[in-house]
Amino acid sequence: MNKTALITGITGQDGYYLSQLLLERGYRVVGLLPPERQGSVVKLDDLADQVEIYSVDLRDAQALQAAVTQLQPTEIYNLAAPSFVPASWNDPLGTLDLITGTATRLLTAIRHSQLATRFYQASSSEIFGAVQESPQSETTPFRPKNPYGAAKLHAHWTMTHHREQYNLFACSGILYNHESPRRPPQFVTRKVTLAAAGIKLGLMDKLSMGNLDAKRDWGFAGDYVEVMWRMLQTDTPQDYVIGTGILHSVKDLVEMAFNSVNLDWQKYVEVNTTLLRRDEHFQLVADPSNANNDLHWSPQVTFEQLIENMVQIDLQRLQSGQVALTE
């Protein structure tokens, strides 16, 4: 009998790659989408007609209970969250309810249904926040610095409490920055790859950037959904830090993107002081040793391969008119 996976946040970057992986492994994939978001299923492109969509308000506990009871999922992947971290300042309570509220309601639904459903909570390196040690592991203290990080931490602890109190199979993946051609343009990686492609095609002249010395632990989203799945296949639920363990600067990102289209980035990139943000002394960088050892997982796509692929796809999109630089 096929396994059934429920996914919240299915139309996002991770939702796409996770759906693809699960479909390839024979799962029935059901996306839980709020009624007002039904139109966003087109973001799934080629997968849109391969997944099922169940319309439900994620804020409605009774409706989520009914969904879990009816669909009887083998696994639930809770990816629901605002797509852009800085936007959480505009609606802290909405962010808290979408992230923590959805997690709590789904965990409660599993418990009340008395199913053996396995639950994955998408956590984030943002829960580490103002770190005082690098790299970070599963034992690093949490010190979130924004409403998104605080909400992710609350959801992380809520999941932990349900696991300990009710013996549910629930776990949390603490994921570092992971990118792909499916990233929206407000993310720095996509901003840069789209600009490199646009400048190459003569569609724009300059790229304004902030702190080129800022460093991040960047990986490929397709690699990271693999570890989400692996976490739910183990005998014992456990939380894992997921990242590459390698830091790259924004300057590295820019240089790689422009090099991939044979351009000298220094001729086109200007630093805009209004975009500068104070960088921390300690960096957010993963220590993925436990995931490497326990789950036999390691990133397959290098940062260089990721950025080159993103630029090439943005070139194709711009040439075919699929994307506009003003999007």
VENNOR-V723834 format. One record per residue. RES is the residue in one small letter. PHI is phi as a letter, one per 30 degrees, with the letter a starting at -180 (NA if undefined). D_CENTER is the distance of its C-alpha to the mean C-alpha in Angstrom with 2 decimals. Layout:
res:RES phi:PHI d_center:D_CENTER
res:RES phi:PHI d_center:D_CENTER
This chain:
res:m phi:NA d_center:29.53
res:n phi:d d_center:26.04
res:k phi:d d_center:23.17
res:t phi:c d_center:21.36
res:a phi:c d_center:17.65
res:l phi:c d_center:16.46
res:i phi:b d_center:12.95
res:t phi:c d_center:12.08
res:g phi:i d_center:9.69
res:i phi:d d_center:10.95
res:t phi:d d_center:11.44
res:g phi:d d_center:7.99
res:q phi:e d_center:6.63
res:d phi:d d_center:5.26
res:g phi:d d_center:8.38
res:y phi:d d_center:10.50
res:y phi:d d_center:10.14
res:l phi:d d_center:10.45
res:s phi:e d_center:13.35
res:q phi:e d_center:14.88
res:l phi:d d_center:14.98
res:l phi:d d_center:16.42
res:l phi:d d_center:18.89
res:e phi:d d_center:20.09
res:r phi:c d_center:20.83
res:g phi:i d_center:22.88
res:y phi:d d_center:20.88
res:r phi:d d_center:21.57
res:v phi:c d_center:18.23
res:v phi:b d_center:18.39
res:g phi:c d_center:15.98
res:l phi:c d_center:16.84
res:l phi:b d_center:17.09
res:p phi:d d_center:19.10
res:p phi:e d_center:22.35
res:e phi:d d_center:21.74
res:r phi:c d_center:18.54
res:q phi:e d_center:20.35
res:g phi:d d_center:20.76
res:s phi:d d_center:17.08
res:v phi:d d_center:17.40
res:v phi:d d_center:18.72
res:k phi:d d_center:15.27
res:l phi:d d_center:15.19
res:d phi:h d_center:18.18
res:d phi:d d_center:19.90
res:l phi:c d_center:18.19
res:a phi:e d_center:19.31
res:d phi:c d_center:22.62
res:q phi:c d_center:21.45
res:v phi:c d_center:19.39
res:e phi:c d_center:21.07
res:i phi:c d_center:20.14
res:y phi:c d_center:21.43
res:s phi:d d_center:22.05
res:v phi:a d_center:21.67
res:d phi:d d_center:21.28
res:l phi:d d_center:18.59
res:r phi:d d_center:20.95
res:d phi:c d_center:23.83
res:a phi:d d_center:24.30
res:q phi:d d_center:27.16
res:a phi:d d_center:25.42
res:l phi:d d_center:22.46
res:q phi:e d_center:25.20
res:a phi:d d_center:26.95
res:a phi:d d_center:23.93
res:v phi:d d_center:23.41
res:t phi:d d_center:27.19
res:q phi:d d_center:27.61
res:l phi:d d_center:24.79
res:q phi:h d_center:25.18
res:p phi:d d_center:21.79
res:t phi:d d_center:21.75
res:e phi:b d_center:18.07
res:i phi:b d_center:15.67
res:y phi:c d_center:11.87
res:n phi:c d_center:10.95
res:l phi:c d_center:7.55
res:a phi:d d_center:9.59
res:a phi:a d_center:9.01
res:p phi:e d_center:10.15
res:s phi:d d_center:8.10
res:f phi:b d_center:10.04
res:v phi:e d_center:10.85
res:p phi:e d_center:14.54
res:a phi:d d_center:15.20
res:s phi:d d_center:15.16
res:w phi:d d_center:18.59
res:n phi:d d_center:20.01
res:d phi:b d_center:19.50
res:p phi:e d_center:19.05
res:l phi:d d_center:20.55
res:g phi:d d_center:18.58
res:t phi:d d_center:15.29
res:l phi:d d_center:16.86
res:d phi:d d_center:17.99
res:l phi:d d_center:14.91
res:i phi:d d_center:12.86
res:t phi:d d_center:15.88
res:g phi:d d_center:18.26
res:t phi:d d_center:16.32
res:a phi:e d_center:15.72
res:t phi:d d_center:19.42
res:r phi:d d_center:20.73
res:l phi:d d_center:19.08
res:l phi:d d_center:20.32
res:t phi:d d_center:23.69
res:a phi:d d_center:23.85
res:i phi:d d_center:23.41
res:r phi:d d_center:26.10
res:h phi:d d_center:28.49
res:s phi:d d_center:28.17
res:q phi:h d_center:29.14
res:l phi:c d_center:26.90
res:a phi:c d_center:25.61
res:t phi:d d_center:22.07
res:r phi:c d_center:19.40
res:f phi:b d_center:16.45
res:y phi:c d_center:12.94
res:q phi:c d_center:11.29
res:a phi:d d_center:7.63
res:s phi:c d_center:8.73
res:s phi:a d_center:8.06
res:s phi:d d_center:10.55
res:e phi:d d_center:11.57
res:i phi:d d_center:13.74
res:f phi:d d_center:15.84
res:g phi:h d_center:16.51
res:a phi:d d_center:20.10
res:v phi:d d_center:20.45
res:q phi:c d_center:23.94
res:e phi:a d_center:23.26
res:s phi:b d_center:21.36
res:p phi:d d_center:19.72
res:q phi:c d_center:18.12
res:s phi:b d_center:18.48
res:e phi:d d_center:18.32
res:t phi:c d_center:21.52
res:t phi:d d_center:20.62
res:p phi:d d_center:21.44
res:f phi:c d_center:18.90
res:r phi:b d_center:19.67
res:p phi:d d_center:17.06
res:k phi:c d_center:18.20
res:n phi:b d_center:16.76
res:p phi:e d_center:16.52
res:y phi:d d_center:12.73
res:g phi:d d_center:13.10
res:a phi:d d_center:16.23
res:a phi:d d_center:14.84
res:k phi:d d_center:12.09
res:l phi:d d_center:15.11
res:h phi:e d_center:17.33
res:a phi:d d_center:15.18
res:h phi:d d_center:15.05
res:w phi:d d_center:18.82
res:t phi:d d_center:19.44
res:m phi:d d_center:17.95
res:t phi:e d_center:20.10
res:h phi:d d_center:23.13
res:h phi:d d_center:22.94
res:r phi:d d_center:22.74
res:e phi:d d_center:25.71
res:q phi:d d_center:27.74
res:y phi:c d_center:27.47
res:n phi:h d_center:26.69
res:l phi:d d_center:23.66
res:f phi:d d_center:21.47
res:a phi:b d_center:18.29
res:c phi:a d_center:15.85
res:s phi:b d_center:12.80
res:g phi:c d_center:10.35
res:i phi:c d_center:10.05
res:l phi:c d_center:7.29
res:y phi:d d_center:8.26
res:n phi:e d_center:7.35
res:h phi:b d_center:6.25
res:e phi:b d_center:7.88
res:s phi:a d_center:10.00
res:p phi:d d_center:12.84
res:r phi:c d_center:10.83
res:r phi:d d_center:9.48
res:p phi:d d_center:11.81
res:p phi:d d_center:14.74
res:q phi:d d_center:14.32
res:f phi:d d_center:11.84
res:v phi:d d_center:14.29
res:t phi:d d_center:13.53
res:r phi:d d_center:14.07
res:k phi:e d_center:16.87
res:v phi:d d_center:18.59
res:t phi:d d_center:18.38
res:l phi:d d_center:19.56
res:a phi:d d_center:22.30
res:a phi:e d_center:23.47
res:a phi:d d_center:23.85
res:g phi:d d_center:25.52
res:i phi:d d_center:27.90
res:k phi:e d_center:28.79
res:l phi:d d_center:29.79
res:g phi:i d_center:31.71
res:l phi:c d_center:29.68
res:m phi:a d_center:29.06
res:d phi:c d_center:30.80
res:k phi:b d_center:28.73
res:l phi:b d_center:25.31
res:s phi:c d_center:25.17
res:m phi:b d_center:22.94
res:g phi:c d_center:22.82
res:n phi:d d_center:22.90
res:l phi:d d_center:22.93
res:d phi:d d_center:23.31
res:a phi:e d_center:20.02
res:k phi:b d_center:18.13
res:r phi:b d_center:14.56
res:d phi:c d_center:13.21
res:w phi:c d_center:11.36
res:g phi:b d_center:10.52
res:f phi:c d_center:9.89
res:a phi:e d_center:6.94
res:g phi:d d_center:10.02
res:d phi:d d_center:11.18
res:y phi:d d_center:8.40
res:v phi:d d_center:8.77
res:e phi:e d_center:12.40
res:v phi:d d_center:12.33
res:m phi:e d_center:10.92
res:w phi:d d_center:13.96
res:r phi:d d_center:16.23
res:m phi:d d_center:15.77
res:l phi:d d_center:17.24
res:q phi:c d_center:20.07
res:t phi:d d_center:21.63
res:d phi:d d_center:24.79
res:t phi:b d_center:23.60
res:p phi:d d_center:20.36
res:q phi:a d_center:19.01
res:d phi:d d_center:16.08
res:y phi:b d_center:14.66
res:v phi:d d_center:13.32
res:i phi:b d_center:11.15
res:g phi:a d_center:11.59
res:t phi:d d_center:14.33
res:g phi:i d_center:16.77
res:i phi:b d_center:17.79
res:l phi:c d_center:17.91
res:h phi:b d_center:18.40
res:s phi:d d_center:19.80
res:v phi:d d_center:19.13
res:k phi:d d_center:22.60
res:d phi:e d_center:21.62
res:l phi:e d_center:18.87
res:v phi:d d_center:21.55
res:e phi:d d_center:24.21
res:m phi:d d_center:22.37
res:a phi:d d_center:21.40
res:f phi:d d_center:25.00
res:n phi:d d_center:26.58
res:s phi:d d_center:25.02
res:v phi:c d_center:27.12
res:n phi:h d_center:30.08
res:l phi:c d_center:29.97
res:d phi:d d_center:30.84
res:w phi:e d_center:28.02
res:q phi:d d_center:30.54
res:k phi:d d_center:32.49
res:y phi:b d_center:29.75
res:v phi:c d_center:27.47
res:e phi:b d_center:28.74
res:v phi:d d_center:27.55
res:n phi:c d_center:27.54
res:t phi:d d_center:28.49
res:t phi:d d_center:27.12
res:l phi:c d_center:23.56
res:l phi:d d_center:24.19
res:r phi:b d_center:22.41
res:r phi:d d_center:23.85
res:d phi:c d_center:22.06
res:e phi:d d_center:22.19
res:h phi:d d_center:24.61
res:f phi:c d_center:22.26
res:q phi:c d_center:19.02
res:l phi:d d_center:15.59
res:v phi:b d_center:15.71
res:a phi:d d_center:15.00
res:d phi:c d_center:17.86
res:p phi:d d_center:16.47
res:s phi:e d_center:20.10
res:n phi:d d_center:19.84
res:a phi:d d_center:17.16
res:n phi:e d_center:19.34
res:n phi:d d_center:22.44
res:d phi:d d_center:21.70
res:l phi:c d_center:19.27
res:h phi:h d_center:20.67
res:w phi:c d_center:17.28
res:s phi:a d_center:16.85
res:p phi:d d_center:14.91
res:q phi:c d_center:16.95
res:v phi:c d_center:16.04
res:t phi:d d_center:17.33
res:f phi:e d_center:16.18
res:e phi:d d_center:19.32
res:q phi:d d_center:18.72
res:l phi:d d_center:15.23
res:i phi:d d_center:16.73
res:e phi:d d_center:19.87
res:n phi:d d_center:18.22
res:m phi:d d_center:16.30
res:v phi:d d_center:19.71
res:q phi:d d_center:21.66
res:i phi:d d_center:19.64
res:d phi:d d_center:19.95
res:l phi:e d_center:23.64
res:q phi:d d_center:24.03
res:r phi:d d_center:22.39
res:l phi:d d_center:24.63
res:q phi:d d_center:27.67
res:s phi:c d_center:27.28
res:g phi:i d_center:26.58
res:q phi:d d_center:23.26
res:v phi:b d_center:21.73
res:a phi:c d_center:23.60
res:l phi:d d_center:23.24
res:t phi:c d_center:23.62
res:e phi:d d_center:20.69
